[in-house]
Amino acid sequence: MATATNRVLRVALRGDNILTHPRFNKGTGFTASERKAFGLSGRLPHRINTLEEQYKRAYEQLRIDEEPLRKNTFLQSLKDQNWVLYYGLLSRHLKELIPIIYTPTQGDAIANYSHLFRRSEGMYLTFPELDSMEEDFLEQTKDRDLQLFVVTDSEAILGIGDQGVGGIGIATAKSAIYTLLGGIDPSKTQAVVLDVGTDNEKLLNDPLYVGWPNRRIRGKAYDRFVDKFVQLVRKHYPHSLLHFEDFGVNNAQRLLDFYRDKHAVFNDDVQGTGAVTLAALMAAVGVTKSKLAEQRIVVYGAGTAGLGITKQLRDGMGTIDNLSAADANKRFYLLDRYGLVKESLGPEKIRPALHEFVRPDAEWADVPTNDKGEIGLLEVVKKVRPTVLIGCSTSAGAFTEEIIKEMAKGTDRPIIFPLSNPTRLVEVTPEQANTWTNGKALMASGSPFPPCKMPNGKMYEIAECNNALIYPGLGFGAMITQARKLSDTMIIAGAQKLASLSPAHKDPDNALLPDFAHAREVNTEVAVAVAEQAIAEGEAGVDWDKEEVRDRIAERQWIAEYPHLVFDPKGER
């Protein structure tokens, strides 16, 4: 079985060219024979360092800066220099450094992208250069074995909204996590930003803004631009996975629905968020010894994430409990800016995507409304007596003490998932929910929170409902099998595998999801489940038996260890 430790790469670069190539550069880790072969003897100091020594030095340098944004900048610089050192350092300090390279710190880096800009970090496709898109695309991708494209149009970045061309930072961060936690070879990934302008006034008025300083393009012109990119991916990399990231609420689900039967596409904000929430909920209903289909679920915040979660849970009820879609839809109560999504709000207040979940007015005739005829969260909780309360609203403190205590009256173990990011926007802190339910709540949050003390004195670990526990595995499982599409049942298979790894199965007072420190191992198991499901469904583009999958994945996972390099004028560049 091939692993990183016995891999041999034949490389055509020498001298400064190999020292400045992050895929091949080893810095002071080049062996004596490699230094001679690649003309490095006079370009490096005498001492040859082990990888562990390099990790120690890099970590010491990282710790000099206390400010997270400076740490982010340091790690970005390290990534530009040496992939093995970058990913290896992250893997050794996973829980500490993921918040630095991803949410919340990456949001600050993206917001300041034009002022921090030093070098290109992906593919920039700009609307006024539509006619040269294929030429620009091929210039970066020719002769590359690409398996993953992570693309954003930057309209809805990490809870901070429209960030224009700076959105490339979220595409590169997601790509890095695919490698770090999924084992995808970084040389086979491509981050892309579709620069269709921005409606962010601060960026439009910033003389240092590096993107296209134009109002955001919408409508048919936007669709043509996106479609030209998608068709290039389909034409030149038909077996790749296309990951849509941080598209706006009016485009995310729409684009996913349009392309999902044409190519292997995935939207993490819709499907990844839904899948990890489904896994956490399956673990919770295991504790309550009930069924998914028996839950009464209130979703507060019906945007991209809230609707994605709702649909994933609905599909889970169908696949796992054989509930029809129509009956499953009735288990959900969605609220958005106009309160409960109900008939009398009218088409001007109900997005087409929400139509399946509109509640009939007749069932709310006895419930008080505000002066606009809207029904708020407290009234919904009193009427529905939900078993599950999910927050995706970014409305800090929306789950008040009265609401939580009212919910606790209707169920022995209230399941409360405040999923909004970042921490300051959470609907309720786990500590508050724990106190107001007398330690009965089963919880998962969108951001890391400290444990809560239960009445029995035990500390309750709060599961972090982090997409990174599942999306790298979902993607790798689809990619490795060259799946023609990433189907709902493949995603549910991954969610079921994640749920099966819940510590709560051994002790109901344990966390609902595995600790993030084990995210690499967890995603490997998810990838195996997804790949096996792809083969079972006939969606795979490879001729494997299910029994081969685990070994095939182990053979192909990229490991942050230096391969042996051999100079070859006809080798890789």
Buried (B, 14 or more C-beta within 10 A) or exposed (E): EEEEEEBEBEBBBBEEBBBEBBBBBBBBBBEEEBBEBBBBEEEBEEEBBEBEEBBEBBBEEBEEEEEBBBBBBBBBEBBBBBBBBBBBBBBBBBEEBBBBBBBBBBBBBBBBBBEBBEEEBBBBBBBEEBEEBBEBBEEBBEEEEBBBBBBBBBBBBBBBBBBBBBBBBBBBBBBBBBBBBBBBBBBBBBBBBBBBBBBBEEBBEBEEBBBBBBEBBBEEEBBEBBEBBBBBBBEBBEBBBBBBBBBBBBBBBBBBEBBBEEBBBBBBBBBBBBBBBBBBBBBBBBBBEBEBBEBBBBBBBBBBBBBBBBBBBBBBBBBBEEBEEEEBBEBBBBBBEBBBBBEBBEEEBBBEBBEBBBBEEEEBEEBEBEEEEBBBBBBBBBBBBBBBBBBBBBBBEBBBEEBBBBBBEBBEBBBBBBBBBBBEBBBBBBBBBBBBBEBBBBBBBBBEBEBBEBEEEBEBBBBBBBBBBBBBBBBBBBBBBBBBBBBBBBBBBBBBBBBBBBBBBEEBBBBBBBBBEBBBEBBBBBBBBBBBBBBEBEBBEBEBEBEBBBEBBBEBBBBBBBBEBBBEEEBBE
